[in-house]
Amino acid sequence: MIPLTLAELAAAVDGRLVGADGTATVTGTAEYDSRKIGPGGLFVAFVGAKVDGHDYAARAVEAGAVAVLGTREVPGVPMIVVADPLTAIAALARVSVRRLPDLTVVGVTGSSGKTSTKDLIGQLLARVGPTVAPPGSLNNELGHPHTVLRAGPQTRYLVLEKGARGPGHISYLCGIAPPTVGVVVNVGVAHIGEFGSVEGIAAAKGELVEALPADGLAVLNADDPLVRAMASRTAARVVLVGEAADADVRAEDVTLDERGRAAYTLVTPDGRYPVRLGLSGRHQVGNSLAAAAVARAAGLPDAELAAALGELRLVSTRRMDVFDRPDGVTVVDDSYNANPASTSAALRALAAMGKDRRTVAVLGFMAELGEQERSGHEQVGRLVAELQVDRLYVVGGSAAPIHEAATADPRWGGESVLVADQEAAVGRLRDELRAGDVVLVKGSRYQTWDVVDALRVTGGAPA
């Protein structure tokens, strides 16, 4: 965060100073978790359904906070009182970005893969200059400005993930920190229950490229027709990435090894370069190409870029995290979230890794699919059958259409079990896994990761 006096900060958020010295300066980070406050920080107190941040205001000051931003006075605590902390933190982020003229803001959106792509971009840009791209999916009205306030005077690149659950959400986030570079990974049916149609999702995701200036850069997935079409919606320069023959930055001759890691030839306007990724999943090819296009625009030479792509690693947790247990079982932890597109990508990675091994898929409910809830789950079930996954564990009654579609498919030759919950899935896996199995765990944030954590414990530490 840029240094600001409390007087400057209060003016930026239209707040009222109470019990505070206006010349005192915030030099640390802005945090809404009092446990993360350090010297010189600003604590933002929210009133939640179960916890009131104001109850932790004094503790935050004891930990080093210069002041507390909240909606009411707390006796003995230096305060900036505002009507709405969420609006205030957004306003503060806007002021911060305007005072960083050398900062390049990169926005990333998509129905799936945006967090991984953000992480890859951040790793590459860090080779060019100081970069802020924190792990996780801080992509909403709170996480977005919280990330923006991580940028300081030395920061040259700020990589922001942009999520949306309705029209106008991405436009709002772009208004907080106007992007110079926009990356659209794909358009799928994630959150279709909120948008009503895939076309509605595409319209919302395209708000990112519409926000770009004429001297900006739009990096678009050439292999997704709905993303490719966004070129007409931006005044910025467009770079197409993908495996399409006309992509400006593309991959050719893609192969996968026994860990599902891709190797390919990177083709740019300046040459051809061999790349071998250290990340599992063929979908990482497209993610890495998007990151490569951003890094090239930032000045990273192609030859250095090709080598750097091979050094990319996982940053955010529970996203295609592959580990081996001492008993010979390989586990793919992709349990953070799920939609039909991301689940399909994970299943294909499982199939690639499972050649000459027994493949096991543990799949949970996929949320926010609206009217496509049943068809989306059935689509995944049919793919399980197509890929000839050996054993399928479907967790919870809401996910039952995966089990029903897989077992009804004429290509199905494995065994499918519908279990009531994560505990039941863990019990079956403990009894039925054997050395050499490859296990994928995937679901929509309904503690499906409990299955992974149990597999870590029962199998010992990752090899």
ABEGO torsion letter per residue (X at the ends): XBBBBAAAAAAAAGBBBBGBBAABBBABBBBABAAABBBGBBBBBBBBAABBAAAAAAAAAAAGBABBBBABBBBGBBBBBBABAAAAAAAAAAAAAAABAABBBBBBBEABGAAAAAAAAAAAAAAABBBBBBBEBBABAAAAAAAAAABBAABABBBBBBBBAEBGAAAAAAAABBBABBBBABBBABGAAAAGBAAAAAAAAAAAAAABBAABBBBBBAABAAAAAAAAABABBBBBBEABAABABBBBGBBBBAAGBBBBBBBBAAEBBBBBBABBEAAAAAAAAAAAAAAAAAGBBAAAAAAAAAABBBABBGBGBBBBBAAGBBBBBAAABBBAAAAAAAAAAAAAAABGBBBBBBBBBBBGAEAAAAAAAAAAAAAAAAAGBABBBBBEAAAAAAAAAAAABAABABBBBBBABAAAAAAAAAAABBBGBBBBBBBBGAGAAAAAAAAAAAAEBBX
